[in-house]
Amino acid sequence: MLSTRAELNCGFAAALALAAAAALLRVTPAEAALGAPYASIASDQTTFSASIKATPHGGYTVHELTLPSGTVVREYSAVNGTVFAVAWNGPAKPNLSQLLGNYFADFITTAKTTPGGRNHLSLSRSDLVIQAGGHMRAFFGRAFLVGAIPAGVSSDELR
Amino acid sequence: MNCARVLPMQAKRMLLIATLLVGLGACGGKSTLSSGGSGGGSNVTGSAANVATAVVNAGPSGDVNTLFTTVTVCAPGSKSNCQTIDNIEIDTGSSGLRILASALTANLPIQTDSNGNSLAECTQFVSSYSWGPVALADVTIASETASSLPVQVIGAANFASVPAACAATGSEEDTIQAFGANGILGVATEAQDCGAACASSSTFGFYYACSSATNCVQTILGTASQLQNPVTYFATDNNGVIIELPSVSGTGAESLTGALVFGIDTESNNASSGTATLLPVQVGTGYFTVSLSGTFYDQSFLDTGSNGYYFTDSSLTECADAGAAGFYCPTSTTSFTAIVCGYEDSGNCTGAPQESISFSIGDADTLFSENAAYTVFPTLGGSFPTGETVDLGLPFFFGRNVYEAFENKSTSKGSGPYYAF
C-alpha cells in the first residue's frame, strides 16, 4: 500500500511542475459560452457530451444541455446570437471554466473573497451577476451579463 | 479583479482575527454561552459515549457561524499510528470525512484500484473544489468508531497534481487557510458522497484513478469504496444524528457550545419522542419545501455548512460593503415566519407534514463591524441565486435540537431520510 506521507513514486514530484504548466494551458478553452457567439454552444455540447434541446422564447432562445451526470445546463442566446446567460442545476457541477469562459476568473475571485463562501457564491456587479448555491449532490447556479439581457426579459427567467 | 473591493474585507478579517486573539488572551478562551433555558427547544445532552462536543468559534481562519468538532484518526487496526484533530467542521450538506493534509501527521494508507492506480477525489463544493487521495482510517468521534473508513486527504504533498477538469469546477481549497478548517465531517442524509451513480458512470468528475503525477483519469468507483458518512460505519448509534445548540440572544456571541449526538432512539439520551413533526426530505438531494411570503420554495434544505439563512427577498437590501458581500443589510432587523413542509412531489405543501418557524435577518455589515469578537450571529442572512430555495443554515440550528435520520435507516418515529426539530 502507498502512504500519504511517503512519496508515491520517484516520478511524481519531478513531474509536478510540468503538470502545473499543462493545467495552466488548459484552463481557458478556445471557445467559451457566456458572452460568446451562439456557435460556442455546440462546443459546450461536445465538451459536456450532452444532449441538447433548443426552445425559443420571446426575445431569446434557451438551449438546454443534459449532461451524462444528469446535471442540466441552460444557455440563453439573444436574437443577435450572443449567449447572455448560463445556468446549471444537478448532482455535479459542470465544467465552469468552459461555461463561464472569460468570466470564470470572476467566479474564482468571488469564491476566494466571500466570507465562509464554500457553500454560497454571489457576485452582483453592474455588468455581471454570478450566483451559486446548493450542497453535495445538489448544485445550482447562474451567471448573466446585465447589459446583454434583451429588452423586456426579467433576470428571474434566467435559471 | 477589483482590489478596492477585496482589500476592505481582508482588513476587516485581520481586525477580527486580531480582536479574537486579544479576547483569548484576556479570558483564557473561555467565553461559552449557556443555553438560557426556556422556549428555545434546545436541551444540550451531557457527556456520554455517543455525544461529541460541537462548538461554534473562529476556527483556524476566522470564520463565522461555523460548527466544529474533534475526531481521532488511526491507520486501520493501529493503536499507535493515531492522531486527534480539532477544528473539524460539521457539515450536514456533505457525506464523508475529509482532512487537510497539513493538519495530518498520522500515516494513512492510500487506496488503489485493481490496476494499482491511486484513487483520488475532486470533491465539489458550491464555489470550490478540494483535491487529494482517498485513504483508509479508523475514525473515532466521542466513543464511537468507524473502522476502515474511506476518507479523503485534501492537498496531500507529493501526490498527483490537480487535473484540469477538477480545476475547472471552481476555486481551490486545499490548504487549512483556504478551507477554514482542519477537515470536514460530512453527516448528510445520504450514505455516500456520490452513490450508485458514480459506481456506473465516471462522468461526475468526483473520483479519479492516478497512474502518475500527471495522469489522473476519471473513474467509476463502487459505493463501498466511495467516501461514506462516518456515522453509518459506527457499530451502534448509526441511524442518524442530533445537532443540539443553545439559543443565542441579541446580536450574537463570541462562541457557542453544543453537542453532536449519534443515533436516534438507540440510547436513553437520543429519543425522538419529544420532537414535533417528522419532515421527510427527498432522497439524494435532501430537499423539502419552505413556504415563505406566499411562495413555495421546493428546493429548500437544512445545512450546518451554510453560515446564514439564504433566500430571495426583494425587500431586503444587499450589503454594499465588500466585507459583507453576499449578505443582507436591511435598514432594520426584519422578522420572517415560514412553514417548513416535508418533501412531496407537488412541492406546494399539499398534505405534507409541516412546522412553523420564525427567524430574523439583521444588517450583516453592522453586525460584523460592531461585534468584531463574535463568531456566532443568529440573524445572518444573504441572497440566493434562484427563486426555488431557502437554505436554512447554521443560525437555524441555534436554540434547537435537530434530528436528522439517514436514508435507509429506521427510527421509532419513522424511516429516513427525514428531519425533525
Chai-1 contact restraints between the chains, C-beta under 6 A:
chainA,res_idxA,chainB,res_idxB,connection_type,confidence,min_distance_angstrom,max_distance_angstrom,comment,restraint_id
A,M1,B,P109,contact,1.0,0.0,6.0,A-B,restraint_1
A,L2,B,I110,contact,1.0,0.0,6.0,A-B,restraint_2
A,S3,B,N107,contact,1.0,0.0,6.0,A-B,restraint_3
A,T4,B,L108,contact,1.0,0.0,6.0,A-B,restraint_4
A,T4,B,I110,contact,1.0,0.0,6.0,A-B,restraint_5
A,T4,B,A135,contact,1.0,0.0,6.0,A-B,restraint_6
A,T4,B,V153,contact,1.0,0.0,6.0,A-B,restraint_7
A,T4,B,A156,contact,1.0,0.0,6.0,A-B,restraint_8
A,R5,B,N107,contact,1.0,0.0,6.0,A-B,restraint_9
A,E7,B,N158,contact,1.0,0.0,6.0,A-B,restraint_10
A,G11,B,S212,contact,1.0,0.0,6.0,A-B,restraint_11
A,F12,B,N158,contact,1.0,0.0,6.0,A-B,restraint_12
A,F12,B,A213,contact,1.0,0.0,6.0,A-B,restraint_13
A,A13,B,N158,contact,1.0,0.0,6.0,A-B,restraint_14
A,A15,B,A213,contact,1.0,0.0,6.0,A-B,restraint_15
A,A15,B,T214,contact,1.0,0.0,6.0,A-B,restraint_16
A,L16,B,S161,contact,1.0,0.0,6.0,A-B,restraint_17
A,L16,B,A213,contact,1.0,0.0,6.0,A-B,restraint_18
A,A19,B,S161,contact,1.0,0.0,6.0,A-B,restraint_19
A,A19,B,A213,contact,1.0,0.0,6.0,A-B,restraint_20
A,A19,B,T214,contact,1.0,0.0,6.0,A-B,restraint_21
A,A20,B,S161,contact,1.0,0.0,6.0,A-B,restraint_22
A,A23,B,A164,contact,1.0,0.0,6.0,A-B,restraint_23
A,A23,B,A167,contact,1.0,0.0,6.0,A-B,restraint_24
A,R26,B,A164,contact,1.0,0.0,6.0,A-B,restraint_25
A,P68,B,T203,contact,1.0,0.0,6.0,A-B,restraint_26
A,S69,B,T203,contact,1.0,0.0,6.0,A-B,restraint_27
A,S69,B,F204,contact,1.0,0.0,6.0,A-B,restraint_28
A,A92,B,F204,contact,1.0,0.0,6.0,A-B,restraint_29
A,A92,B,G205,contact,1.0,0.0,6.0,A-B,restraint_30
A,K93,B,Q124,contact,1.0,0.0,6.0,A-B,restraint_31
A,K93,B,T169,contact,1.0,0.0,6.0,A-B,restraint_32
A,N95,B,A168,contact,1.0,0.0,6.0,A-B,restraint_33
A,L96,B,T169,contact,1.0,0.0,6.0,A-B,restraint_34
A,S97,B,A168,contact,1.0,0.0,6.0,A-B,restraint_35
A,D106,B,M1,contact,1.0,0.0,6.0,A-B,restraint_36
A,I108,B,S171,contact,1.0,0.0,6.0,A-B,restraint_37
A,T109,B,M1,contact,1.0,0.0,6.0,A-B,restraint_38
A,A111,B,S127,contact,1.0,0.0,6.0,A-B,restraint_39
A,A111,B,S128,contact,1.0,0.0,6.0,A-B,restraint_40
A,A111,B,S171,contact,1.0,0.0,6.0,A-B,restraint_41
A,K112,B,S171,contact,1.0,0.0,6.0,A-B,restraint_42
A,T113,B,V6,contact,1.0,0.0,6.0,A-B,restraint_43
A,T114,B,G326,contact,1.0,0.0,6.0,A-B,restraint_44
A,G116,B,D63,contact,1.0,0.0,6.0,A-B,restraint_45
A,G116,B,N307,contact,1.0,0.0,6.0,A-B,restraint_46
A,G117,B,S127,contact,1.0,0.0,6.0,A-B,restraint_47
A,R118,B,F125,contact,1.0,0.0,6.0,A-B,restraint_48
A,R118,B,S128,contact,1.0,0.0,6.0,A-B,restraint_49
A,N119,B,V126,contact,1.0,0.0,6.0,A-B,restraint_50
A,N119,B,G305,contact,1.0,0.0,6.0,A-B,restraint_51
A,N119,B,S306,contact,1.0,0.0,6.0,A-B,restraint_52
A,H120,B,Y310,contact,1.0,0.0,6.0,A-B,restraint_53
A,L121,B,S127,contact,1.0,0.0,6.0,A-B,restraint_54
A,S122,B,G326,contact,1.0,0.0,6.0,A-B,restraint_55
A,S122,B,S383,contact,1.0,0.0,6.0,A-B,restraint_56
A,Q131,B,P385,contact,1.0,0.0,6.0,A-B,restraint_57
A,A132,B,V126,contact,1.0,0.0,6.0,A-B,restraint_58
A,A132,B,S127,contact,1.0,0.0,6.0,A-B,restraint_59
A,G133,B,V126,contact,1.0,0.0,6.0,A-B,restraint_60
A,G133,B,F384,contact,1.0,0.0,6.0,A-B,restraint_61
A,G133,B,P385,contact,1.0,0.0,6.0,A-B,restraint_62
A,G134,B,V126,contact,1.0,0.0,6.0,A-B,restraint_63
A,H135,B,G93,contact,1.0,0.0,6.0,A-B,restraint_64
A,H135,B,D303,contact,1.0,0.0,6.0,A-B,restraint_65
A,M136,B,S94,contact,1.0,0.0,6.0,A-B,restraint_66
A,M136,B,D193,contact,1.0,0.0,6.0,A-B,restraint_67
A,R137,B,G284,contact,1.0,0.0,6.0,A-B,restraint_68
A,R137,B,T285,contact,1.0,0.0,6.0,A-B,restraint_69
A,A138,B,T285,contact,1.0,0.0,6.0,A-B,restraint_70
A,G141,B,P385,contact,1.0,0.0,6.0,A-B,restraint_71
A,R142,B,P385,contact,1.0,0.0,6.0,A-B,restraint_72
A,R159,B,T386,contact,1.0,0.0,6.0,A-B,restraint_73
